[in-house]
Amino acid sequence: MEFRNAQWPVGIEVIEDDMARVIRAKTGAERLRISSGMYASARKMLLSHLRAEHAEWDEPRIQQEAARRLSHGATSAIR
């Protein structure tokens, strides 16, 4: 395994110190609002992708697949 420095292997993203300070300065509510927005954005992009790639799927199937992917497969028993 290749390492960038003594701590982190290549491929593991490490946040810059300046950015870490900015994030630490935010309140819990601010961090939650940011992460919620990121999740909503990712879900919207995934739904758009699934609709484009699987035009034959109905909306419940699209929603089910999005839920499966976003939950790391935890909803696979719902099928």
Number of C-alpha atoms within 10 A of each C-alpha: 5 8 11 10 8 6 7 12 13 12 10 9 8 10 9 8 9 8 10 11 11 9 13 10 11 11 10 11 9 12 14 12 12 12 12 12 12 12 13 12 12 13 17 13 12 19 18 13 13 17 17 11 10 12 10 10 13 10 12 9 15 20 17 15 19 19 18 17 15 15 11 9 12 11 15 13 7 7 8
